[in-house]
Amino acid sequence: MTINHITTPLDSAILDSKEHYIFYHKMVDYVFKELIVSVQRHKLLNTHEVNMFKQYCDLLLYSVEAMRIKYMYDEEDNMKVDLTESGFPNYLEFRYLFNDLELRNDYLQKLTPVEVLQEEFLDTLMRKKEPIKRSKLFQAASIVYYSSVDKRYIFNRFVQGKIVKSPEGATTDYMTSWSFYDVASNRPFVCFMYFNYSGSDVNDVKGDIYDVLKNTADRKMKLDTMAYGIDRKLAKVSPKLIKRVDLGPLHNMFAKDENELTHIILEGISKKEIPLESYALSLKIDEVASKSEFKEGSFFSKQLLQRWDDVFRKKYVFAPHRIIQLLYNKTPELMNKLAIPPIEMADLKIKELKK
């Protein structure tokens, strides 16, 4: 394990209250659903990539929903969110989910049976005319959590996609995808690789490809370094294009970083120029392509390697119309450096904050 894999609770902060916690979950769920639609509508990725991107986002949303259920009525513990250059749950939260569900049968045996809990709820509400205690509600939430959440759909630190045929018009024969949660930045990344294979059946090296990606391309690093590492470790595989999507930061009222977009949103909220629900999401797409090939090694064991071109980066910002206007007013030079003008998403409205 390298230093990049080390994470501690000090990398995150606990939300101040259950109201903030509910608000945060609604925001993440809403923003990601809007993001998937916007990425497809503006064709930031091709059709095959969008389908894969959506699957990884669905895993992330499933995990966030599992966290919501887990902590719903828990008075003793709170979910930790990285509030600096991220806006997403601390990586440890995903590990806690995974570890919990490894022992789901043990936990279910210790919980009060559903029938007993239902009888207690009815007796409290109908006969005693009293509200249900939070400790009992937490027991009910725990039953839902351990009985309905599936460990297979939790967003793990590394998630591998299948190897498929490249889409029509591509210059390569195959493509694959993977996603990882970078523990240093606490942000999710989605990657795509287009490649050729010099053997007869790519399934012969499927396991090797998966192992190399998991061990070489599972954290944030320079994209050309990642590409070179993959290329050197797979003799018969020739990567031709690698694309990486960096999701975040999510700029919102909870953020505590020096990012310029975050600062503008926080300032606007403090001056009551924009509502508490205001948000913006940054997204970056890096690409590196092979521009030529060369052979390396001794006479008897030469390997064909790729000579990689410069990394090409495109930056995007997604936000509601009012936030886009604010960003143009406050930092037009930053907006003009984006690949395309800021992409408009719908406003988020949370009634609980209006009370």
C-alpha positions as CSV (number, residue, x, y, z in Angstrom):
1,M,0.0,0.0,0.0
2,T,1.4,3.4,-1.0
3,I,1.0,6.7,0.9
4,N,-1.7,7.7,-1.7
5,H,-3.9,4.9,-0.3
6,I,-3.8,6.2,3.3
7,T,-6.9,8.0,4.5
8,T,-8.0,9.1,8.0
9,P,-11.1,10.7,9.5
10,L,-9.1,13.9,9.7
11,D,-9.5,14.3,6.0
12,S,-13.2,15.0,6.5
13,A,-15.8,16.8,8.5
14,I,-19.0,15.7,10.2
15,L,-22.2,17.6,9.1
16,D,-23.5,19.8,11.8
17,S,-27.0,18.4,12.1
18,K,-29.4,15.8,10.8
19,E,-31.2,18.5,8.8
20,H,-27.9,19.3,7.0
21,Y,-27.4,15.5,6.5
22,I,-30.8,15.1,4.8
23,F,-30.1,18.2,2.7
24,Y,-26.7,16.9,1.6
25,H,-28.1,13.6,0.5
26,K,-30.8,15.2,-1.5
27,M,-28.3,17.5,-3.2
28,V,-25.9,14.7,-4.2
29,D,-28.7,12.5,-5.6
30,Y,-30.2,15.4,-7.5
31,V,-27.0,16.7,-9.0
32,F,-25.8,13.3,-10.2
33,K,-29.1,12.6,-11.9
34,E,-29.0,16.0,-13.6
35,L,-25.3,15.4,-14.6
36,I,-26.1,12.1,-16.4
37,V,-28.7,13.8,-18.5
38,S,-26.5,16.8,-19.2
39,V,-23.5,14.7,-20.2
40,Q,-25.6,12.8,-22.7
41,R,-27.5,15.9,-24.0
42,H,-24.3,17.8,-24.7
43,K,-22.4,14.7,-26.0
44,L,-19.4,15.1,-23.8
45,L,-19.0,11.3,-24.1
46,N,-20.1,9.0,-26.9
47,T,-23.1,6.7,-26.6
48,H,-21.1,3.7,-25.3
49,E,-19.2,5.8,-22.8
50,V,-22.4,7.5,-21.6
51,N,-24.0,4.1,-20.9
52,M,-20.9,3.0,-18.9
53,F,-20.7,6.4,-17.1
54,K,-24.3,6.1,-16.0
55,Q,-23.7,2.7,-14.5
56,Y,-20.8,4.0,-12.4
57,C,-22.9,7.0,-11.3
58,D,-25.8,4.6,-10.4
59,L,-23.4,2.6,-8.2
60,L,-22.3,5.8,-6.5
61,L,-25.9,7.0,-5.9
62,Y,-26.8,3.5,-4.6
63,S,-24.0,3.8,-2.1
64,V,-25.0,7.3,-1.0
65,E,-28.6,6.1,-0.5
66,A,-27.3,3.2,1.6
67,M,-25.5,5.7,3.7
68,R,-28.7,7.7,4.1
69,I,-30.5,4.7,5.4
70,K,-27.6,3.6,7.7
71,Y,-27.4,7.0,9.5
72,M,-31.0,8.0,9.3
73,Y,-31.8,7.8,13.0
74,D,-28.4,7.2,14.4
75,E,-27.8,9.6,17.3
76,E,-24.3,8.3,18.1
77,D,-22.6,8.4,14.7
78,N,-22.6,10.8,11.7
79,M,-21.4,10.4,8.1
80,K,-18.2,12.1,7.2
81,V,-18.0,14.3,4.1
82,D,-14.8,15.7,2.5
83,L,-15.5,19.4,2.4
84,T,-12.2,20.4,0.6
85,E,-11.9,20.1,-3.1
86,S,-14.4,17.2,-3.1
87,G,-17.9,17.6,-1.7
88,F,-18.3,13.8,-1.7
89,P,-18.4,11.3,1.2
90,N,-15.0,10.4,2.7
91,Y,-13.6,7.2,1.2
92,L,-13.8,5.5,4.6
93,E,-17.6,5.7,4.4
94,F,-17.6,3.3,1.5
95,R,-15.4,1.0,3.3
96,Y,-17.7,1.1,6.3
97,L,-20.6,0.1,4.1
98,F,-18.7,-2.8,2.6
99,N,-17.5,-4.0,5.9
100,D,-21.0,-3.8,7.4
101,L,-22.5,-5.9,4.7
102,E,-19.8,-8.5,5.0
103,L,-21.3,-9.2,8.4
104,R,-24.9,-8.6,7.5
105,N,-26.2,-12.0,8.7
106,D,-24.6,-11.5,12.1
107,Y,-26.2,-8.1,12.4
108,L,-29.6,-9.2,11.3
109,Q,-29.6,-12.0,14.0
110,K,-28.9,-9.4,16.7
111,L,-31.7,-7.0,15.6
112,T,-35.2,-7.0,17.0
113,P,-37.5,-9.2,14.7
114,V,-39.6,-7.1,12.3
115,E,-42.9,-8.5,13.8
116,V,-42.0,-7.5,17.3
117,L,-41.0,-4.0,16.2
118,Q,-44.2,-3.6,14.3
119,E,-46.2,-4.5,17.3
120,E,-44.3,-2.0,19.4
121,F,-44.9,0.7,16.9
122,L,-48.6,0.1,16.7
123,D,-48.9,-0.1,20.5
124,T,-47.0,3.2,20.8
125,L,-49.0,5.1,18.1
126,M,-52.5,3.6,18.6
127,R,-52.8,2.9,22.3
128,K,-50.3,5.2,24.0
129,K,-50.7,8.0,21.4
130,E,-47.0,8.8,21.6
131,P,-44.3,9.4,19.0
132,I,-41.9,6.6,18.2
133,K,-38.6,6.9,20.0
134,R,-35.6,7.7,17.8
135,S,-33.8,4.6,19.1
136,K,-36.7,2.4,17.8
137,L,-36.7,4.3,14.5
138,F,-33.0,3.6,14.2
139,Q,-33.6,-0.1,14.8
140,A,-36.2,-0.1,12.0
141,A,-33.7,1.8,9.7
142,S,-31.0,-0.8,10.5
143,I,-33.3,-3.6,9.5
144,V,-34.0,-2.0,6.2
145,Y,-30.3,-1.3,5.7
146,Y,-29.0,-4.8,6.4
147,S,-31.9,-6.6,4.7
148,S,-32.2,-4.5,1.5
149,V,-28.7,-3.1,0.7
150,D,-26.7,-5.4,-1.6
151,K,-22.9,-5.4,-1.2
152,R,-22.4,-6.0,-4.9
153,Y,-23.7,-2.6,-5.7
154,I,-21.6,-0.6,-3.3
155,F,-19.1,1.7,-5.0
156,N,-15.8,0.2,-4.1
157,R,-12.4,1.8,-4.4
158,F,-12.0,0.1,-7.8
159,V,-14.8,-1.0,-10.0
160,Q,-14.0,-2.9,-13.3
161,G,-16.1,-2.7,-16.4
162,K,-16.3,-5.4,-19.1
163,I,-14.2,-5.6,-22.3
164,V,-16.4,-4.9,-25.3
165,K,-16.1,-4.2,-29.0
166,S,-15.2,-0.6,-29.8
167,P,-18.1,1.4,-31.2
168,E,-18.5,1.7,-35.0
169,G,-16.1,4.2,-36.4
170,A,-13.4,3.7,-33.8
171,T,-9.9,3.0,-34.9
172,T,-9.4,0.2,-32.3
173,D,-11.0,-3.2,-31.9
174,Y,-11.8,-3.1,-28.2
175,M,-12.6,-0.8,-25.3
176,T,-13.0,-1.2,-21.6
177,S,-13.9,1.0,-18.6
178,W,-13.2,1.2,-15.0
179,S,-13.8,3.6,-12.1
180,F,-12.0,4.3,-8.9
181,Y,-12.5,6.4,-5.8
182,D,-9.3,8.3,-5.2
183,V,-8.6,8.3,-1.5
184,A,-6.3,11.3,-1.6
185,S,-8.8,13.7,-3.2
186,N,-12.0,11.8,-2.1
187,R,-13.4,12.1,-5.6
188,P,-14.7,9.4,-8.1
189,F,-13.1,9.0,-11.5
190,V,-14.3,7.1,-14.5
191,C,-11.9,5.9,-17.2
192,F,-12.1,4.4,-20.7
193,M,-9.4,2.7,-22.7
194,Y,-9.5,1.9,-26.4
195,F,-7.0,-0.8,-27.5
196,N,-6.0,-3.4,-30.0
197,Y,-4.9,-7.0,-29.2
198,S,-2.4,-8.9,-31.3
199,G,-3.5,-12.4,-30.1
200,S,-6.4,-14.4,-31.4
201,D,-8.9,-14.0,-28.5
202,V,-8.9,-11.1,-26.1
203,N,-10.6,-13.2,-23.5
204,D,-7.3,-15.1,-23.1
205,V,-5.8,-12.0,-21.5
206,K,-8.9,-10.6,-19.9
207,G,-7.7,-11.4,-16.4
208,D,-4.3,-9.9,-17.0
209,I,-5.9,-6.7,-18.3
210,Y,-8.1,-6.4,-15.3
211,D,-5.2,-7.0,-12.9
212,V,-3.0,-4.4,-14.5
213,L,-5.8,-1.8,-14.5
214,K,-6.5,-2.5,-10.8
215,N,-2.9,-2.2,-9.8
216,T,-1.7,0.5,-12.2
217,A,-4.7,2.7,-12.8
218,D,-6.5,2.9,-9.5
219,R,-5.6,6.4,-8.4
220,K,-5.2,9.9,-9.6
221,M,-1.9,10.4,-11.4
222,K,-0.6,12.0,-14.6
223,L,-2.6,10.4,-17.4
224,D,0.4,9.8,-19.6
225,T,2.1,8.0,-16.7
226,M,-0.9,5.8,-16.3
227,A,-1.0,5.1,-20.0
228,Y,2.7,4.2,-20.1
229,G,2.3,1.9,-17.0
230,I,-0.6,0.0,-18.6
231,D,1.3,-0.3,-21.9
232,R,4.5,-1.7,-20.5
233,K,2.7,-4.4,-18.4
234,L,0.6,-5.8,-21.3
235,A,2.8,-7.2,-24.0
236,K,0.1,-8.1,-26.6
237,V,-2.2,-5.2,-25.8
238,S,-1.7,-1.9,-27.5
239,P,-3.6,1.0,-25.8
240,K,-4.5,3.7,-28.3
241,L,-6.6,6.1,-26.4
242,I,-7.2,6.6,-22.6
243,K,-9.9,9.0,-21.3
244,R,-10.4,9.9,-17.7
245,V,-13.4,11.8,-16.2
246,D,-12.8,13.6,-12.9
247,L,-16.1,14.2,-11.1
248,G,-15.9,17.2,-8.8
249,P,-15.5,19.2,-6.8
250,L,-19.2,19.7,-5.9
251,H,-19.3,23.3,-4.8
252,N,-22.1,24.0,-2.2
253,M,-22.9,25.5,1.1
254,F,-20.9,22.9,3.1
255,A,-17.6,23.3,1.2
256,K,-14.6,24.7,3.1
257,D,-11.9,25.1,0.5
258,E,-10.1,27.9,-1.4
259,N,-11.5,27.0,-4.8
260,E,-12.7,30.1,-6.6
261,L,-16.1,28.7,-7.6
262,T,-16.7,27.6,-4.0
263,H,-15.8,31.0,-2.6
264,I,-18.2,32.8,-5.0
265,I,-21.1,30.4,-4.1
266,L,-20.4,30.8,-0.4
267,E,-20.2,34.5,-0.6
268,G,-23.5,34.7,-2.6
269,I,-25.2,32.5,0.0
270,S,-23.9,34.6,2.9
271,K,-25.1,37.8,1.2
272,K,-28.5,36.1,0.4
273,E,-28.0,36.8,-3.3
274,I,-28.6,33.1,-4.0
275,P,-30.5,30.4,-2.0
276,L,-29.0,27.8,0.3
277,E,-29.6,25.1,-2.2
278,S,-27.2,26.7,-4.7
279,Y,-24.6,24.5,-6.2
280,A,-22.1,24.0,-9.1
281,L,-20.2,20.9,-10.2
282,S,-16.8,20.9,-11.8
283,L,-15.9,18.1,-14.3
284,K,-12.7,17.5,-16.2
285,I,-12.1,15.1,-19.0
286,D,-8.5,14.2,-19.8
287,E,-7.4,12.3,-22.9
288,V,-4.1,10.9,-24.1
289,A,-3.7,9.2,-27.5
290,S,-0.9,7.2,-29.0
291,K,0.8,9.2,-31.8
292,S,3.3,6.4,-32.9
293,E,4.9,3.2,-31.8
294,F,8.4,2.0,-31.0
295,K,10.1,-1.2,-30.0
296,E,12.0,-1.6,-26.8
297,G,14.1,-4.5,-25.3
298,S,16.7,-7.0,-26.4
299,F,16.8,-8.6,-29.8
300,F,15.0,-11.7,-28.5
301,S,12.4,-10.0,-26.3
302,K,11.4,-6.8,-28.0
303,Q,8.1,-5.2,-27.0
304,L,6.0,-2.8,-29.1
305,L,5.2,0.3,-27.0
306,Q,3.2,3.5,-27.6
307,R,4.7,6.9,-27.9
308,W,2.1,9.1,-26.2
309,D,1.0,12.5,-27.3
310,D,0.4,15.5,-24.9
311,V,-2.5,15.1,-22.5
312,F,-5.5,17.1,-23.7
313,R,-7.8,18.4,-20.9
314,K,-11.3,19.8,-21.1
315,K,-12.9,21.6,-18.2
316,Y,-16.7,21.9,-17.7
317,V,-18.9,23.5,-15.1
318,F,-22.6,22.5,-14.5
319,A,-24.9,24.8,-12.5
320,P,-28.3,26.4,-12.5
321,H,-28.9,29.5,-14.6
322,R,-28.7,32.0,-11.7
323,I,-25.4,30.5,-10.5
324,I,-24.0,30.7,-14.1
325,Q,-24.9,34.4,-14.2
326,L,-23.2,34.9,-10.8
327,L,-20.0,33.1,-12.0
328,Y,-19.8,35.2,-15.2
329,N,-20.2,38.4,-13.2
330,K,-17.6,37.4,-10.6
331,T,-15.0,35.4,-12.6
332,P,-15.5,35.8,-16.4
333,E,-11.9,34.9,-17.1
334,L,-12.4,31.5,-15.5
335,M,-15.6,30.8,-17.4
336,N,-13.9,31.7,-20.7
337,K,-11.3,29.0,-20.1
338,L,-13.9,26.2,-20.1
339,A,-14.2,23.9,-23.1
340,I,-17.7,25.1,-23.7
341,P,-19.9,27.7,-21.9
342,P,-21.2,26.5,-18.5
343,I,-23.9,23.8,-18.9
344,E,-27.2,24.8,-17.3
345,M,-28.9,22.4,-14.9
346,A,-32.2,22.7,-13.1
347,D,-32.5,24.5,-9.7
348,L,-32.5,22.4,-6.6
349,K,-35.4,23.2,-4.2
350,I,-35.6,21.6,-0.8
351,K,-38.8,22.4,1.1
352,E,-37.2,21.6,4.5
353,L,-35.0,24.6,4.2
354,K,-37.9,26.9,3.7
355,K,-39.6,26.3,7.0
